[in-house]
Each structure stands twice: as C-alpha cells, then as structure tokens.
C-alpha cells in the first residue's frame, strides 16, 4: 500500500506523541509532526540532519559569570575537549525582579548567549524552567512569587499568570536559534518535576506555551529526577525523555566511590524503548554547603578517575546523549546562592571557577574524542555483561559489558567490579573478532586496571581503510591524512599493551619512539606490544599507529578544520596537535598550519598534519621545527613573557565607616517601610506577634534585612524567632547596646530571649540585622521557597508591645536601581543603601588609617574601602581572586564587593570558602578597581580579618576574546 505524504503527515499529527519517538534510522524523521525536522532521534541516538551524533554536552550557566566576554572562553574550552553541546538553565528570578518588569540585557541575555554559542559552534539544550533548582535562590523563582497564594509548579491560576510573560519571552528569544538557524537542538520543560502525573496539566500548559511561541523545530526534553518514567508517556509527555544521576552524591568530605549502576540501559528500555539513553544531567562534580569541606574535596569526589569509571559505565549502558553537570560552575555572585551553597559554585567541575582546566577535563577530552570518532558506537547493542554469567574477563574482580554494532565492531567496557577497590587488577579478556574468539593479550602479559580505572577495549575497529583487530590500549581518535589512516592509542604509563592490526603489508617500521613498543608482522597482521612511553609510531602500508602513554595523549588536541561550525559530520580531525595548554582551533592555509591556543608553560609543540604543511604558526608567530621519519613536526613553543604584577592588599590604604548606624536611637527610619501586614498567604505564619515582618512581604528578597522595632515603656526583654535559611546569623541591639547574636548553624531558624539592660521612658528601639542565605529551593514541590526570611516571631517580655516596626532591605526593594547588575546584587546594609560599594562613591569623610586587618572591637558592622590598579596585558589570562585567611573561632561575616558587584559572602566561623575568584571584566584588568569588604562581628569581642589579599592562580598566554570591563554604572548614575 502506498500512502500519500499528506496522509502520513496527518497520521503523524494524530498519533503524536506516540509517533514522535519512533523515527526509523535513515528516514527523514520528524518531531511534532514536522516531517522535515532536522533534529530527530531513535532508540539509538540523536540524529541531526539525519546524521547520527553523540551529544557530548556539559552544563554551563552563563549568568553565573556576568562578564559576557568570558562566555566564549568557556565554550571554546568545552569544544576543544570534544563537548559538542552545552546545557543551560535560564534564571527567571534574576530576569524578572519585579513582576511584569523583564530585563533580558547584559549577563541575562539569552540572545547574546545563543549568539556566542552559534559563533563558537556548539549545540545547545535550553532549560528555562521556570523552576530550575540549580542551588540558586528560590530554585530560580523570583522573590515576589513567594507572595502568591497558589502552589508553584501547579496549574494554580496565579502561578500560571506569574510565569506567562517570562516563558513567553524566553521561548521567543530561543525560537530564532533553533537548529539549523542556530545551535538550539532541544528545550527542556521544567526540571525534575517529581510530583508526577497528578500535576501533568501544568506540564501540558508549559509545553503549549513553548510550542505556541515558536519552539516547534526541536524536541521538548525532560530531566527526570531519577529513572521513574515521569512524562516519558501519558499526559504531559515530552519528546525526548531522560533522567539525571549523581552516583557519588554530594558529601565532599568523604570522597569514597559509590557503587556503579548497571541499570541505566534497563531504565531506558522500560520507559523509552523508542528513544535513546539520555542523561540531561550526569554528575560532573558536587556543590558544597557552608561548613563543608571545600571544592577541592568535591573535585576529589568526582575527579578524573570518577570520570573514567562512571562515564564509561554510561557508555557501557549505551548512553548517546550525556550532559555533565556542572562542566563550568561559576559563581553565586550577587545573592544567587540558595541556602545549601556558598558564593563559589566551582562545583569541582572539569573547568574550574577561574576557568582553568583540570585533569578531569583531560580525561573527558580523551573520551569525547573517542566517541565522536566512533560512529559504530552510536548504533551498537548491548550483547551481555558480567551479570549475564558470560565471563569476558578471566578475573571476577573485573566487570565487563560487551556492545556490538551490526558491522561487528565490539566494545568491551571493563571496570573494577567494586568501584571502591583501589588496588590494580590484572586479567585477560575473551573477545570476539572476525578472526574468531580470542583471549587477549595473546602474546604474553595481562591487561591492567589501575585502582579506579575503566577501559574501553575494541575489536574489529575500522578506521578509514584500516582495521584494528583489537588493542588492549584504548582508542583516542583516528583520522585519514594524505590517504594514510592514523589511529591514536593510549594506556597508562607502565601498563602492558598489545595491538593487532590487519594488514597486507609485509613489513612494519617504528618511525618514532624510544624502544617502548616492539613490532612484528605475522599472519596478515601487525602486532605491536609494550608499555607506552611518550609517543611511539608504527607505520606500514597506508597505516600509522600512534601509541602514547595516557598523560602524553592528554596533551593532544584534535581541532576541526572549520572551527566555528557545529561539530557534527566532520568527525575526523584534519590535524593532531600535542603539547599546548589549549588549542582553540587550527586551520590549514596552503602549506601553513595556523594554530590558535593558550600557553601555560614553554615546551614542545607536536603536529600531525598533511605532508603539504611545512610551516607552523602559533597565534600568528612562525615556529621553527622539523619533521621526523613518522612525519610528525615538532618545534619549540615558548611562552611569551607576561608583564603583570599583582599589587598586594597588604599595603593598601583603607577608609572605613560604621555600617550599622541603625542601632542608634537617633537614626532616622522615617522613610523605611512600615510593617502593616497582619496576615500572610504563606504556609509558615508568624510564630508570635501581631504583625507579619517577613522581608519578602515588603519587597525585600535578598541580602541583609534590618529591622527597627519601636516601643515605649519598661519591657524587660524580648523573645525573637529569626529565620534566614540554613547557616544564617543575626544580631540584636537595644538602644544602641548589643543584646546578642545567633551565629549560624545548619538550622534555618533561631529563637532567643534577650534581656534588656535598661529601657528609657521615650522611644526604645530594638535593631535587628538578619542575614538571608537565599530563598529555599522548591524541589518537592511544596512551596518551600516561600519560607520567609526575617523576623518570624516577636514578643516583648514584661508587658507592652511594639508601637511600630520598620523594615529595610536593598535600596528600592523590587524597584531596585541598578539595571545592569540586576535585582539581586545588593542587600540592605547601610553601605549598600548609600552606594558605598559603587565606584565613584566619595569616601573622603570616612575614617582614614583603619584596616580590616585591625577590624573592630565590638559587635557591629564596619565597611572598608580601598582601590587598586591592575595592568595585565589583554593577551594574558590571569584569573585573580580575593583571598581571606579564616579564623574559625571568630564569629564574623563579610560581604565583598568589587567595582559594585557583590562577589563574596564570607563566614569566618563556618567557612569553608576563603578564595573568591573575580572574573576579568568585573575586575578591571587594565585600570582602577574599587574593593569594599565588611566585617560584621556577631560577638561583643569584635573581629578582624587575619589576612586579606589578592592573587593570581595562573598566568597563561591566552587567545581568549579580549575582555573589556563590563560597562556598569557607578555612584553618580545610581545614587
Ligand atoms: C539536580 C538538579 C540541578 C542541581 C543538581 C545538584 O537534581 O536538577 O538543578 O540542583 O541536582 O547540583
């Protein structure tokens, strides 16, 4: 029967959603009834323009680095490692700080970000929420939302009304960037919406708003909290379903490895038998709370060995779409954090907060190279694993999964059965080859898995016209240059390898190497054995085999010829470049290879390129080098001198001012908000007192809140219940006298009774300064983001009540004044309200000869201001951080501002963060900088910062985009 195209289209429309997930390989495929959709998928993989691709993606929140000229650096670094995709949340709360007032400019611009992604040539999955979680205040919800009655993340009318403008505008901003016009290949609906089908109408509403606003060329995707099949079928079904997994958890203090899941493939089969295995988030690091062990510990928890074992386990389960959360974490600047995380969102990610590359990045680069080079992986099937009783390895401490493609390429993913075994294990492997079943290595020795190591061992692996029968070393990548097939293999230094390549050649030459590898021709094969050390090259017929130790392989880059196009069909690199810290791109023009990259130290540049290339330039400078017998060009790569000296704050001159004048009875609070509310729609009601004093009810959603409660008479004390989120603190004063503080614990609340020293007959003023650690997230969803901040309850003891309560938060509340830095940047401390954090503020009347290093001798808050100049060349990447020396026994907190941007909240008694990276562009690298730091002593004894300085983490000669200082208003414009 021949069906007409119209009929098929109609059928497609009728059968949606069931049909959207069934796209026979090789057919045009469709999504949402569009027969010409460029982005499709089947049960093996994603297809773009009908080409199968591995989506190797990483999470990056562009708004966590508000210096937009650094976005391209992060994306280029991702692309250089082989990430061909980036996953991004959009932050509703920082975009719509006041209901109906949306501002998509500056670091909030989805359009600007997508233009950069398009220019870099990296695919994008957009995740606009509206709820995102992401360890950010309110999980991405705006503070004002907490005042509505309806349950968030439901179809409650007031909640629906609240998100309409944001979702409409974000969809319209994304729409023009849908593939192929732009890089967007998917848009995620909501995030980990665990409530399930009862709430499906909300998913349906969100989906129709996205579709009606132009998201109709790419699949709607989903990130299930665990593999539970929510919205994989039924009402609210999405097109492309996936789930996230954080197998090692988030306890960075105990970096033990968890067990490795063997169930992912089964989860996919159960919930989306017609879709691929998709991890919209897979653990790339971990967040860390106040009092935690710091991001270096989180890195250890999720380091290169974790990446080696756990990501390869994803491939053993045939994941063909994977996004690592986070790949670059960035900073919770300007009150972006929720309560379970501090200023840094480094996350122990592959690209660290200062944008430097980690060993984990290198491990990921090796994996991504392999997956992009290996089309056969994308359509492979799982044939069996150790659990099936099929023994592949000769040692039951080794767990092996066998995947096989219809072309007979085999993948044996071997790892330690126990992810916690730190001792090496050795084994031989029973494999299937076109030459029959073999136990490898055949010619002596064993295969080793170091403690936490996994290996993907291939058989019948075709590269160009050549074929690897097997190798116990792993494949990094392959390419064909000048009609010669080149494959790069690697193993850890000291490990025995055996490689057998089928050939009709009768001889083999070792054209590069130091005797580490031996070669011979036997039975129609070349056999290469030995322990890789540096680079060894064996050459025969039209085949070249590079065998490297893993550390050396990790220095190699495989840039594509068209650096700015999407990394889709052109999988074989035109060149291989070894040595430099980073290669952003490399292009061949005639006989010249132009490499563009970054240099961290002088060394040797190695180049594998077509024979016609006889000249190599690096960042435009011609290098001197020679070609060896293997055709590998090498020459010295010298790091240019970087003329940059970082001034020390040790000798800085400071001016300081009291920043808690509100304790004085004479302080004029007549312009402050007067608390009037006696009821609240929130579930959490006042615990005592007539008035509702929650900051959010009066438009103050972040930073410190200050209260002034007035009463007359002779009360003897007060009982206060204060709430600020986990790890908050507060201090209370009566008539200028310090009553006491609560100095922070994992509890979000503190109830204390303070006895009054003496009251007067006139106006008594109780002043309270409260910390807001960010609004809670709304994971469940139970409206926990509505948990109030500020005074939760109050009661005067000994008779009487307050005659009035005055409340102050950030200047203007929801009518904040700084359009560039946005609604969340400022809190409610005096120095913030008067604009002393802004460049251009006149501090000439502030006290001279004071310093945060001498600090204050009583409870209270003082602000310190200094300026310093930098003169760092634009061609250098010199990430600079502010370093605090922590005194854990001292109860003080600091807020740190650089050039008007809040880039740090430091808590001395809890820690752990002491190093605060300030991105270039926020920091003026070629000019003057204003730094403001406060000391809030929560103890009567006072406090000082033991040491405070700025320092560079590295000095790299860099080709990142030249970063100008973000054009942001100063004091004159804002106050
Ligand atoms: C996920 C969530 C992310 C983030 C992550 C932990 O479950 O989707 O938004 O919160 O956990 O970092």
Boltz pocket constraint, residues with backbone or C-beta under 6 A from the ligand:
constraints:
  - pocket:
      binder: B
      contacts: [[A, 132], [A, 133], [A, 134], [A, 135], [A, 191], [A, 192], [A, 223], [A, 225], [A, 244], [A, 281], [A, 287], [A, 325]]
      max_distance: 6.0
